[in-house]
Amino acid sequence: MNPPMRKHNSRQPEYLLNDDQLTSRVVDLLIALEEMDADAVRALVDPDIEWRNTGLPSVRGSKRVELALTIVSRLITRYEVVEVLTMTTDHNTVSSRRREIIRIGWFAMHLDVDGHYTFANGLLRIWDDRFSYHRLLRGLRFGPTT
């Protein structure tokens, strides 16, 4: 007797995201960061997330990432993604190049950031932002808040 045939399920598992869904999640993350919306960020990240930033120690785990973002949100007066120059996907990773402004009172940092976002089970597992300190120093601005 032959074993029973398994019914083929043509629906892909919810954690397998297509390119548009992956890029949409990255855009959602950037918007949540601009709005300093902790709940929205929390909904996008994996409990085992690793957040990497050039020259800074990695932050591991959603609770620690949330704490780091809380501290940062108390220091900065404005975070804005000015322009997304490129956004591409490769399997479960989205790579982007963006221009952003981080303002602390009358002091502003204009950054060109290469972001790499790796997803696992539909959630952000590795968030890796890279930038040049040399270019950061060239992008410093002092003046009234806008």
N, CA, C and O atoms as a GROMACS GRO file, in nm:
protein
  584
    1MET      N    1   0.084  -0.117   0.000
    1MET     CA    2   0.000   0.000   0.000
    1MET      C    3   0.089   0.125   0.000
    1MET      O    4   0.186   0.132   0.075
    2ASN      N    5   0.055   0.219  -0.083
    2ASN     CA    6   0.130   0.344  -0.092
    2ASN      C    7   0.092   0.438   0.022
    2ASN      O    8  -0.024   0.440   0.064
    3PRO      N    9   0.190   0.515   0.073
    3PRO     CA   10   0.157   0.612   0.178
    3PRO      C   11   0.063   0.718   0.122
    3PRO      O   12   0.065   0.746   0.002
    4PRO      N   13  -0.020   0.776   0.207
    4PRO     CA   14  -0.112   0.878   0.158
    4PRO      C   15  -0.036   0.998   0.101
    4PRO      O   16   0.068   1.038   0.154
    5MET      N   17  -0.089   1.052  -0.006
    5MET     CA   18  -0.027   1.169  -0.069
    5MET      C   19  -0.051   1.292   0.018
    5MET      O   20  -0.162   1.316   0.065
    6ARG      N   21   0.055   1.367   0.039
    6ARG     CA   22   0.039   1.493   0.113
    6ARG      C   23  -0.016   1.598   0.019
    6ARG      O   24   0.027   1.610  -0.096
    7LYS      N   25  -0.108   1.669   0.068
    7LYS     CA   26  -0.166   1.777  -0.010
    7LYS      C   27  -0.062   1.889  -0.021
    7LYS      O   28  -0.006   1.933   0.079
    8HIS      N   29  -0.037   1.934  -0.143
    8HIS     CA   30   0.060   2.041  -0.164
    8HIS      C   31  -0.003   2.174  -0.126
    8HIS      O   32  -0.111   2.210  -0.173
    9ASN      N   33   0.065   2.246  -0.040
    9ASN     CA   34   0.017   2.376   0.002
    9ASN      C   35   0.089   2.482  -0.081
    9ASN      O   36   0.209   2.503  -0.063
   10SER      N   37   0.018   2.547  -0.171
   10SER     CA   38   0.081   2.645  -0.260
   10SER      C   39   0.104   2.779  -0.190
   10SER      O   40   0.174   2.866  -0.243
   11ARG      N   41   0.046   2.797  -0.075
   11ARG     CA   42   0.065   2.922  -0.001
   11ARG      C   43   0.200   2.919   0.069
   11ARG      O   44   0.231   2.824   0.142
   12GLN      N   45   0.280   3.022   0.048
   12GLN     CA   46   0.411   3.025   0.114
   12GLN      C   47   0.394   3.068   0.259
   12GLN      O   48   0.304   3.145   0.292
   13PRO      N   49   0.482   3.018   0.345
   13PRO     CA   50   0.475   3.057   0.486
   13PRO      C   51   0.484   3.208   0.502
   13PRO      O   52   0.550   3.276   0.423
   14GLU      N   53   0.419   3.258   0.602
   14GLU     CA   54   0.412   3.403   0.624
   14GLU      C   55   0.549   3.466   0.645
   14GLU      O   56   0.568   3.584   0.616
   15TYR      N   57   0.646   3.388   0.696
   15TYR     CA   58   0.777   3.446   0.723
   15TYR      C   59   0.865   3.455   0.598
   15TYR      O   60   0.973   3.514   0.604
   16LEU      N   61   0.821   3.399   0.486
   16LEU     CA   62   0.895   3.414   0.361
   16LEU      C   63   0.840   3.538   0.290
   16LEU      O   64   0.731   3.535   0.234
   17LEU      N   65   0.916   3.643   0.293
   17LEU     CA   66   0.868   3.770   0.239
   17LEU      C   67   0.927   3.795   0.101
   17LEU      O   68   1.042   3.758   0.075
   18ASN      N   69   0.849   3.856   0.014
   18ASN     CA   70   0.902   3.892  -0.117
   18ASN      C   71   0.978   4.024  -0.106
   18ASN      O   72   0.978   4.089  -0.002
   19ASP      N   73   1.042   4.063  -0.216
   19ASP     CA   74   1.126   4.183  -0.215
   19ASP      C   75   1.048   4.308  -0.172
   19ASP      O   76   1.097   4.388  -0.093
   20ASP      N   77   0.927   4.323  -0.225
   20ASP     CA   78   0.847   4.441  -0.190
   20ASP      C   79   0.813   4.443  -0.041
   20ASP      O   80   0.814   4.549   0.022
   21GLN      N   81   0.782   4.327   0.014
   21GLN     CA   82   0.749   4.320   0.157
   21GLN      C   83   0.871   4.353   0.242
   21GLN      O   84   0.861   4.422   0.344
   22LEU      N   85   0.988   4.303   0.200
   22LEU     CA   86   1.111   4.333   0.275
   22LEU      C   87   1.142   4.482   0.272
   22LEU      O   88   1.169   4.542   0.377
   23THR      N   89   1.138   4.543   0.154
   23THR     CA   90   1.168   4.686   0.146
   23THR      C   91   1.063   4.767   0.221
   23THR      O   92   1.095   4.870   0.281
   24SER      N   93   0.939   4.722   0.218
   24SER     CA   94   0.833   4.791   0.292
   24SER      C   95   0.860   4.789   0.442
   24SER      O   96   0.834   4.887   0.512
   25ARG      N   97   0.912   4.678   0.491
   25ARG     CA   98   0.944   4.669   0.635
   25ARG      C   99   1.057   4.765   0.672
   25ARG      O  100   1.055   4.824   0.780
   26VAL      N  101   1.155   4.779   0.584
   26VAL     CA  102   1.265   4.873   0.611
   26VAL      C  103   1.211   5.017   0.611
   26VAL      O  104   1.246   5.096   0.698
   27VAL      N  105   1.127   5.049   0.514
   27VAL     CA  106   1.066   5.183   0.511
   27VAL      C  107   0.984   5.206   0.638
   27VAL      O  108   0.990   5.314   0.697
   28ASP      N  109   0.908   5.104   0.680
   28ASP     CA  110   0.830   5.115   0.804
   28ASP      C  111   0.921   5.142   0.924
   28ASP      O  112   0.887   5.221   1.012
   29LEU      N  113   1.037   5.076   0.928
   29LEU     CA  114   1.133   5.098   1.036
   29LEU      C  115   1.183   5.242   1.036
   29LEU      O  116   1.188   5.307   1.140
   30LEU      N  117   1.221   5.292   0.919
   30LEU     CA  118   1.273   5.428   0.911
   30LEU      C  119   1.168   5.531   0.951
   30LEU      O  120   1.199   5.629   1.018
   31ILE      N  121   1.044   5.508   0.911
   31ILE     CA  122   0.935   5.598   0.951
   31ILE      C  123   0.914   5.592   1.102
   31ILE      O  124   0.897   5.695   1.167
   32ALA      N  125   0.915   5.471   1.157
   32ALA     CA  126   0.898   5.456   1.303
   32ALA      C  127   1.009   5.527   1.378
   32ALA      O  128   0.985   5.587   1.483
   33LEU      N  129   1.131   5.522   1.326
   33LEU     CA  130   1.243   5.592   1.390
   33LEU      C  131   1.224   5.743   1.381
   33LEU      O  132   1.249   5.814   1.479
   34GLU      N  133   1.181   5.793   1.265
   34GLU     CA  134   1.156   5.937   1.252
   34GLU      C  135   1.050   5.983   1.351
   34GLU      O  136   1.062   6.091   1.410
   35GLU      N  137   0.947   5.901   1.369
   35GLU     CA  138   0.836   5.937   1.458
   35GLU      C  139   0.863   5.898   1.604
   35GLU      O  140   0.782   5.924   1.692
   36MET      N  141   0.979   5.835   1.626
   36MET     CA  142   1.017   5.785   1.759
   36MET      C  143   0.905   5.700   1.818
   36MET      O  144   0.866   5.715   1.934
   37ASP      N  145   0.854   5.609   1.734
   37ASP     CA  146   0.743   5.521   1.769
   37ASP      C  147   0.798   5.386   1.814
   37ASP      O  148   0.821   5.297   1.733
   38ALA      N  149   0.818   5.372   1.944
   38ALA     CA  150   0.877   5.250   2.001
   38ALA      C  151   0.793   5.127   1.972
   38ALA      O  152   0.848   5.020   1.946
   39ASP      N  153   0.661   5.139   1.977
   39ASP     CA  154   0.574   5.024   1.951
   39ASP      C  155   0.591   4.972   1.809
   39ASP      O  156   0.595   4.851   1.787
   40ALA      N  157   0.601   5.063   1.712
   40ALA     CA  158   0.618   5.023   1.573
   40ALA      C  159   0.753   4.955   1.552
   40ALA      O  160   0.762   4.855   1.481
   41VAL      N  161   0.857   5.008   1.614
   41VAL     CA  162   0.990   4.946   1.603
   41VAL      C  163   0.986   4.807   1.666
   41VAL      O  164   1.035   4.710   1.609
   42ARG      N  165   0.926   4.798   1.784
   42ARG     CA  166   0.917   4.671   1.856
   42ARG      C  167   0.848   4.564   1.771
   42ARG      O  168   0.887   4.447   1.775
   43ALA      N  169   0.747   4.602   1.695
   43ALA     CA  170   0.672   4.507   1.613
   43ALA      C  171   0.753   4.456   1.494
   43ALA      O  172   0.718   4.353   1.437
   44LEU      N  173   0.858   4.525   1.457
   44LEU     CA  174   0.937   4.489   1.339
   44LEU      C  175   1.061   4.407   1.370
   44LEU      O  176   1.116   4.344   1.280
   45VAL      N  177   1.106   4.407   1.496
   45VAL     CA  178   1.235   4.345   1.526
   45VAL      C  179   1.220   4.208   1.592
   45VAL      O  180   1.126   4.181   1.667
   46ASP      N  181   1.316   4.123   1.562
   46ASP     CA  182   1.325   3.989   1.620
   46ASP      C  183   1.376   4.000   1.764
   46ASP      O  184   1.456   4.088   1.793
   47PRO      N  185   1.332   3.913   1.853
   47PRO     CA  186   1.384   3.917   1.991
   47PRO      C  187   1.537   3.906   1.997
   47PRO      O  188   1.599   3.958   2.090
   48ASP      N  189   1.597   3.840   1.898
   48ASP     CA  190   1.743   3.821   1.895
   48ASP      C  191   1.813   3.919   1.801
   48ASP      O  192   1.920   3.888   1.749
   49ILE      N  193   1.755   4.035   1.780
   49ILE     CA  194   1.812   4.134   1.688
   49ILE      C  195   1.954   4.173   1.732
   49ILE      O  196   1.987   4.173   1.850
   50GLU      N  197   2.035   4.207   1.632
   50GLU     CA  198   2.166   4.266   1.657
   50GLU      C  199   2.172   4.397   1.579
   50GLU      O  200   2.156   4.398   1.457
   51TRP      N  201   2.194   4.508   1.651
   51TRP     CA  202   2.202   4.640   1.589
   51TRP      C  203   2.348   4.681   1.590
   51TRP      O  204   2.410   4.693   1.695
   52ARG      N  205   2.403   4.702   1.471
   52ARG     CA  206   2.543   4.741   1.454
   52ARG      C  207   2.549   4.883   1.399
   52ARG      O  208   2.471   4.921   1.312
   53ASN      N  209   2.642   4.961   1.452
   53ASN     CA  210   2.666   5.097   1.405
   53ASN      C  211   2.815   5.119   1.399
   53ASN      O  212   2.887   5.080   1.491
   54THR      N  213   2.863   5.180   1.293
   54THR     CA  214   3.006   5.205   1.274
   54THR      C  215   3.069   5.264   1.400
   54THR      O  216   3.023   5.367   1.451
   55GLY      N  217   3.174   5.200   1.448
   55GLY     CA  218   3.252   5.254   1.559
   55GLY      C  219   3.188   5.240   1.696
   55GLY      O  220   3.248   5.281   1.796
   56LEU      N  221   3.070   5.182   1.704
   56LEU     CA  222   3.002   5.164   1.832
   56LEU      C  223   2.988   5.015   1.860
   56LEU      O  224   2.986   4.935   1.767
   57PRO      N  225   2.977   4.976   1.987
   57PRO     CA  226   2.955   4.835   2.016
   57PRO      C  227   2.818   4.791   1.965
   57PRO      O  228   2.722   4.869   1.965
   58SER      N  229   2.809   4.666   1.922
   58SER     CA  230   2.681   4.611   1.878
   58SER      C  231   2.586   4.601   1.996
   58SER      O  232   2.628   4.578   2.110
   59VAL      N  233   2.458   4.619   1.968
   59VAL     CA  234   2.354   4.605   2.070
   59VAL      C  235   2.275   4.480   2.033
   59VAL      O  236   2.223   4.470   1.922
   60ARG      N  237   2.267   4.385   2.126
   60ARG     CA  238   2.202   4.258   2.098
   60ARG      C  239   2.079   4.238   2.184
   60ARG      O  240   2.080   4.263   2.305
   61GLY      N  241   1.972   4.193   2.120
   61GLY     CA  242   1.848   4.164   2.190
   61GLY      C  243   1.751   4.280   2.182
   61GLY      O  244   1.790   4.396   2.192
   62SER      N  245   1.623   4.248   2.165
   62SER     CA  246   1.522   4.353   2.145
   62SER      C  247   1.510   4.446   2.265
   62SER      O  248   1.485   4.565   2.249
   63LYS      N  249   1.526   4.393   2.385
   63LYS     CA  250   1.514   4.478   2.505
   63LYS      C  251   1.628   4.581   2.510
   63LYS      O  252   1.606   4.697   2.543
   64ARG      N  253   1.749   4.537   2.476
   64ARG     CA  254   1.863   4.629   2.477
   64ARG      C  255   1.854   4.731   2.364
   64ARG      O  256   1.888   4.848   2.381
   65VAL      N  257   1.806   4.686   2.246
   65VAL     CA  258   1.787   4.780   2.135
   65VAL      C  259   1.684   4.884   2.175
   65VAL      O  260   1.702   5.003   2.148
   66GLU      N  261   1.575   4.841   2.238
   66GLU     CA  262   1.472   4.934   2.283
   66GLU      C  263   1.529   5.034   2.384
   66GLU      O  264   1.499   5.153   2.376
   67LEU      N  265   1.610   4.987   2.476
   67LEU     CA  266   1.673   5.076   2.574
   67LEU      C  267   1.765   5.176   2.505
   67LEU      O  268   1.763   5.295   2.537
   68ALA      N  269   1.846   5.129   2.410
   68ALA     CA  270   1.937   5.218   2.337
   68ALA      C  271   1.859   5.324   2.260
   68ALA      O  272   1.897   5.441   2.260
   69LEU      N  273   1.750   5.284   2.195
   69LEU     CA  274   1.669   5.380   2.121
   69LEU      C  275   1.601   5.480   2.215
   69LEU      O  276   1.585   5.597   2.180
   70THR      N  277   1.562   5.434   2.333
   70THR     CA  278   1.501   5.524   2.432
   70THR      C  279   1.601   5.631   2.474
   70THR      O  280   1.567   5.749   2.483
   71ILE      N  281   1.724   5.589   2.501
   71ILE     CA  282   1.829   5.684   2.539
   71ILE      C  283   1.856   5.783   2.425
   71ILE      O  284   1.865   5.903   2.448
   72VAL      N  285   1.868   5.731   2.303
   72VAL     CA  286   1.894   5.817   2.187
   72VAL      C  287   1.779   5.916   2.168
   72VAL      O  288   1.803   6.033   2.139
   73SER      N  289   1.656   5.870   2.184
   73SER     CA  290   1.540   5.958   2.162
   73SER      C  291   1.534   6.072   2.264
   73SER      O  292   1.475   6.177   2.238
   74ARG      N  293   1.595   6.052   2.380
   74ARG     CA  294   1.600   6.159   2.481
   74ARG      C  295   1.707   6.262   2.448
   74ARG      O  296   1.699   6.377   2.491
   75LEU      N  297   1.808   6.220   2.372
   75LEU     CA  298   1.918   6.310   2.336
   75LEU      C  299   1.889   6.393   2.212
   75LEU      O  300   1.921   6.511   2.207
   76ILE      N  301   1.828   6.331   2.112
   76ILE     CA  302   1.809   6.401   1.986
   76ILE      C  303   1.677   6.476   1.984
   76ILE      O  304   1.578   6.435   2.046
   77THR      N  305   1.677   6.587   1.912
   77THR     CA  306   1.554   6.664   1.899
   77THR      C  307   1.484   6.636   1.767
   77THR      O  308   1.366   6.665   1.750
   78ARG      N  309   1.559   6.579   1.672
   78ARG     CA  310   1.498   6.545   1.543
   78ARG      C  311   1.582   6.442   1.472
   78ARG      O  312   1.705   6.450   1.469
   79TYR      N  313   1.514   6.344   1.413
   79TYR     CA  314   1.578   6.247   1.324
   79TYR      C  315   1.497   6.245   1.197
   79TYR      O  316   1.374   6.231   1.200
   80GLU      N  317   1.564   6.260   1.085
   80GLU     CA  318   1.491   6.263   0.958
   80GLU      C  319   1.572   6.193   0.849
   80GLU      O  320   1.690   6.220   0.830
   81VAL      N  321   1.505   6.103   0.778
   81VAL     CA  322   1.563   6.046   0.657
   81VAL      C  323   1.528   6.145   0.546
   81VAL      O  324   1.412   6.159   0.509
   82VAL      N  325   1.630   6.212   0.495
   82VAL     CA  326   1.608   6.316   0.395
   82VAL      C  327   1.583   6.255   0.258
   82VAL      O  328   1.498   6.302   0.182
   83GLU      N  329   1.657   6.148   0.227
   83GLU     CA  330   1.647   6.088   0.095
   83GLU      C  331   1.696   5.944   0.100
   83GLU      O  332   1.799   5.915   0.161
   84VAL      N  333   1.622   5.855   0.036
   84VAL     CA  334   1.669   5.718   0.016
   84VAL      C  335   1.722   5.713  -0.126
   84VAL      O  336   1.646   5.728  -0.222
   85LEU      N  337   1.852   5.692  -0.140
   85LEU     CA  338   1.916   5.695  -0.271
   85LEU      C  339   1.900   5.562  -0.344
   85LEU      O  340   1.872   5.560  -0.464
   86THR      N  341   1.919   5.452  -0.272
   86THR     CA  342   1.901   5.320  -0.332
   86THR      C  343   1.843   5.225  -0.228
   86THR      O  344   1.861   5.243  -0.108
   87MET      N  345   1.773   5.124  -0.278
   87MET     CA  346   1.725   5.018  -0.191
   87MET      C  347   1.713   4.892  -0.276
   87MET      O  348   1.636   4.887  -0.372
   88THR      N  349   1.791   4.790  -0.240
   88THR     CA  350   1.792   4.665  -0.315
   88THR      C  351   1.776   4.548  -0.218
   88THR      O  352   1.802   4.560  -0.099
   89THR      N  353   1.732   4.435  -0.272
   89THR     CA  354   1.718   4.316  -0.190
   89THR      C  355   1.801   4.203  -0.247
   89THR      O  356   1.821   4.193  -0.368
   90ASP      N  357   1.848   4.118  -0.159
   90ASP     CA  358   1.920   3.996  -0.196
   90ASP      C  359   1.880   3.890  -0.095
   90ASP      O  360   1.927   3.890   0.018
   91HIS      N  361   1.792   3.801  -0.138
   91HIS     CA  362   1.735   3.698  -0.050
   91HIS      C  363   1.662   3.765   0.067
   91HIS      O  364   1.560   3.830   0.046
   92ASN      N  365   1.713   3.750   0.186
   92ASN     CA  366   1.643   3.803   0.304
   92ASN      C  367   1.708   3.932   0.358
   92ASN      O  368   1.683   3.971   0.472
   93THR      N  369   1.791   3.996   0.275
   93THR     CA  370   1.862   4.118   0.317
   93THR      C  371   1.826   4.235   0.226
   93THR      O  372   1.823   4.223   0.103
   94VAL      N  373   1.799   4.348   0.288
   94VAL     CA  374   1.776   4.473   0.215
   94VAL      C  375   1.897   4.563   0.240
   94VAL      O  376   1.939   4.580   0.354
   95SER      N  377   1.951   4.619   0.133
   95SER     CA  378   2.061   4.714   0.144
   95SER      C  379   2.010   4.849   0.094
   95SER      O  380   1.943   4.857  -0.009
   96SER      N  381   2.044   4.953   0.167
   96SER     CA  382   2.000   5.087   0.126
   96SER      C  383   2.111   5.187   0.148
   96SER      O  384   2.202   5.167   0.228
   97ARG      N  385   2.102   5.293   0.074
   97ARG     CA  386   2.189   5.408   0.094
   97ARG      C  387   2.096   5.526   0.114
   97ARG      O  388   2.007   5.550   0.031
   98ARG      N  389   2.115   5.599   0.224
   98ARG     CA  390   2.023   5.708   0.255
   98ARG      C  391   2.100   5.827   0.311
   98ARG      O  392   2.212   5.815   0.359
   99ARG      N  393   2.035   5.940   0.303
   99ARG     CA  394   2.086   6.062   0.366
   99ARG      C  395   1.993   6.094   0.481
   99ARG      O  396   1.871   6.091   0.467
  100GLU      N  397   2.052   6.125   0.594
  100GLU     CA  398   1.971   6.155   0.711
  100GLU      C  399   2.030   6.272   0.788
  100GLU      O  400   2.147   6.307   0.773
  101ILE      N  401   1.945   6.330   0.871
  101ILE     CA  402   1.987   6.438   0.961
  101ILE      C  403   1.951   6.396   1.102
  101ILE      O  404   1.839   6.354   1.130
  102ILE      N  405   2.049   6.410   1.191
  102ILE     CA  406   2.025   6.390   1.333
  102ILE      C  407   2.054   6.524   1.399
  102ILE      O  408   2.166   6.575   1.391
  103ARG      N  409   1.953   6.580   1.464
  103ARG     CA  410   1.968   6.712   1.526
  103ARG      C  411   1.960   6.699   1.677
  103ARG      O  412   1.872   6.634   1.733
  104ILE      N  413   2.057   6.763   1.742
  104ILE     CA  414   2.060   6.773   1.888
  104ILE      C  415   2.067   6.922   1.918
  104ILE      O  416   2.173   6.983   1.913
  105GLY      N  417   1.950   6.980   1.949
  105GLY     CA  418   1.944   7.125   1.970
  105GLY      C  419   1.985   7.200   1.845
  105GLY      O  420   1.926   7.181   1.739
  106TRP      N  421   2.087   7.285   1.856
  106TRP     CA  422   2.134   7.367   1.745
  106TRP      C  423   2.242   7.297   1.663
  106TRP      O  424   2.295   7.356   1.569
  107PHE      N  425   2.274   7.174   1.698
  107PHE     CA  426   2.380   7.097   1.634
  107PHE      C  427   2.317   6.991   1.545
  107PHE      O  428   2.230   6.916   1.591
  108ALA      N  429   2.359   6.982   1.420
  108ALA     CA  430   2.302   6.882   1.329
  108ALA      C  431   2.413   6.802   1.262
  108ALA      O  432   2.517   6.855   1.223
  109MET      N  433   2.388   6.672   1.249
  109MET     CA  434   2.478   6.583   1.177
  109MET      C  435   2.407   6.539   1.050
  109MET      O  436   2.298   6.482   1.055
  110HIS      N  437   2.470   6.565   0.937
  110HIS     CA  438   2.419   6.520   0.808
  110HIS      C  439   2.500   6.396   0.771
  110HIS      O  440   2.622   6.402   0.758
  111LEU      N  441   2.431   6.285   0.756
  111LEU     CA  442   2.499   6.158   0.734
  111LEU      C  443   2.456   6.092   0.604
  111LEU      O  444   2.340   6.098   0.565
  112ASP      N  445   2.552   6.029   0.538
  112ASP     CA  446   2.523   5.933   0.432
  112ASP      C  447   2.541   5.797   0.496
  112ASP      O  448   2.650   5.764   0.543
  113VAL      N  449   2.436   5.716   0.497
  113VAL     CA  450   2.438   5.589   0.569
  113VAL      C  451   2.410   5.474   0.473
  113VAL      O  452   2.317   5.479   0.392
  114ASP      N  453   2.493   5.370   0.483
  114ASP     CA  454   2.466   5.244   0.415
  114ASP      C  455   2.401   5.153   0.518
  114ASP      O  456   2.465   5.114   0.616
  115GLY      N  457   2.276   5.119   0.496
  115GLY     CA  458   2.205   5.032   0.588
  115GLY      C  459   2.187   4.894   0.529
  115GLY      O  460   2.154   4.879   0.412
  116HIS      N  461   2.208   4.793   0.612
  116HIS     CA  462   2.188   4.654   0.570
  116HIS      C  463   2.098   4.589   0.674
  116HIS      O  464   2.128   4.589   0.794
  117TYR      N  465   1.986   4.535   0.627
  117TYR     CA  466   1.882   4.482   0.716
  117TYR      C  467   1.856   4.337   0.677
  117TYR      O  468   1.810   4.309   0.566
  118THR      N  469   1.884   4.245   0.768
  118THR     CA  470   1.863   4.103   0.741
  118THR      C  471   1.745   4.054   0.824
  118THR      O  472   1.737   4.079   0.944
  119PHE      N  473   1.654   3.985   0.757
  119PHE     CA  474   1.531   3.938   0.820
  119PHE      C  475   1.535   3.788   0.841
  119PHE      O  476   1.593   3.714   0.761
  120ALA      N  477   1.474   3.743   0.949
  120ALA     CA  478   1.455   3.601   0.979
  120ALA      C  479   1.314   3.584   1.034
  120ALA      O  480   1.272   3.658   1.123
  121ASN      N  481   1.243   3.489   0.979
  121ASN     CA  482   1.104   3.466   1.021
  121ASN      C  483   1.019   3.591   1.013
  121ASN      O  484   0.929   3.612   1.095
  122GLY      N  485   1.046   3.675   0.914
  122GLY     CA  486   0.967   3.794   0.891
  122GLY      C  487   1.002   3.914   0.978
  122GLY      O  488   0.940   4.020   0.965
  123LEU      N  489   1.100   3.899   1.067
  123LEU     CA  490   1.137   4.007   1.158
  123LEU      C  491   1.283   4.046   1.136
  123LEU      O  492   1.364   3.966   1.090
  124LEU      N  493   1.314   4.170   1.169
  124LEU     CA  494   1.449   4.221   1.152
  124LEU      C  495   1.544   4.156   1.252
  124LEU      O  496   1.526   4.170   1.373
  125ARG      N  497   1.644   4.084   1.201
  125ARG     CA  498   1.740   4.012   1.286
  125ARG      C  499   1.872   4.087   1.296
  125ARG      O  500   1.929   4.097   1.405
  126ILE      N  501   1.922   4.142   1.184
  126ILE     CA  502   2.048   4.217   1.186
  126ILE      C  503   2.022   4.354   1.122
  126ILE      O  504   1.976   4.363   1.008
  127TRP      N  505   2.054   4.458   1.196
  127TRP     CA  506   2.039   4.597   1.150
  127TRP      C  507   2.178   4.656   1.157
  127TRP      O  508   2.232   4.679   1.265
  128ASP      N  509   2.238   4.680   1.041
  128ASP     CA  510   2.377   4.721   1.033
  128ASP      C  511   2.387   4.853   0.957
  128ASP      O  512   2.373   4.857   0.835
  129ASP      N  513   2.410   4.962   1.030
  129ASP     CA  514   2.426   5.095   0.969
  129ASP      C  515   2.574   5.130   0.965
  129ASP      O  516   2.644   5.122   1.066
  130ARG      N  517   2.620   5.168   0.846
  130ARG     CA  518   2.761   5.204   0.827
  130ARG      C  519   2.770   5.345   0.770
  130ARG      O  520   2.692   5.384   0.683
  131PHE      N  521   2.866   5.420   0.820
  131PHE     CA  522   2.889   5.555   0.770
  131PHE      C  523   3.034   5.590   0.790
  131PHE      O  524   3.106   5.523   0.865
  132SER      N  525   3.078   5.696   0.724
  132SER     CA  526   3.216   5.742   0.732
  132SER      C  527   3.226   5.856   0.832
  132SER      O  528   3.156   5.957   0.819
  133TYR      N  529   3.313   5.842   0.932
  133TYR     CA  530   3.334   5.951   1.028
  133TYR      C  531   3.394   6.074   0.959
  133TYR      O  532   3.364   6.187   0.996
  134HIS      N  533   3.477   6.050   0.858
  134HIS     CA  534   3.536   6.162   0.784
  134HIS      C  535   3.425   6.244   0.716
  134HIS      O  536   3.424   6.367   0.724
  135ARG      N  537   3.333   6.174   0.649
  135ARG     CA  538   3.222   6.244   0.583
  135ARG      C  539   3.127   6.304   0.686
  135ARG      O  540   3.065   6.408   0.662
  136LEU      N  541   3.114   6.239   0.802
  136LEU     CA  542   3.031   6.294   0.910
  136LEU      C  543   3.084   6.430   0.953
  136LEU      O  544   3.007   6.525   0.968
  137LEU      N  545   3.215   6.440   0.973
  137LEU     CA  546   3.275   6.567   1.015
  137LEU      C  547   3.253   6.676   0.911
  137LEU      O  548   3.234   6.793   0.946
  138ARG      N  549   3.255   6.639   0.784
  138ARG     CA  550   3.229   6.738   0.678
  138ARG      C  551   3.083   6.781   0.677
  138ARG      O  552   3.050   6.889   0.628
  139GLY      N  553   2.994   6.697   0.731
  139GLY     CA  554   2.852   6.727   0.728
  139GLY      C  555   2.798   6.791   0.854
  139GLY      O  556   2.676   6.806   0.867
  140LEU      N  557   2.884   6.828   0.948
  140LEU     CA  558   2.837   6.892   1.071
  140LEU      C  559   2.786   7.033   1.042
  140LEU      O  560   2.845   7.107   0.964
  141ARG      N  561   2.676   7.068   1.105
  141ARG     CA  562   2.617   7.201   1.089
  141ARG      C  563   2.580   7.256   1.226
  141ARG      O  564   2.536   7.182   1.314
  142PHE      N  565   2.599   7.385   1.242
  142PHE     CA  566   2.560   7.453   1.366
  142PHE      C  567   2.464   7.564   1.328
  142PHE      O  568   2.487   7.636   1.230
  143GLY      N  569   2.359   7.579   1.402
  143GLY     CA  570   2.266   7.687   1.373
  143GLY      C  571   2.132   7.661   1.438
  143GLY      O  572   2.114   7.562   1.508
  144PRO      N  573   2.037   7.750   1.414
  144PRO     CA  574   1.906   7.736   1.477
  144PRO      C  575   1.834   7.611   1.427
  144PRO      O  576   1.857   7.565   1.315
  145THR      N  577   1.749   7.558   1.512
  145THR     CA  578   1.671   7.441   1.473
  145THR      C  579   1.571   7.480   1.366
  145THR      O  580   1.523   7.593   1.362
  146THR      N  581   1.542   7.383   1.280
  146THR     CA  582   1.445   7.408   1.173
  146THR      C  583   1.329   7.314   1.184
  146THR      O  584   1.237   7.319   1.102
   0.00000   0.00000   0.00000
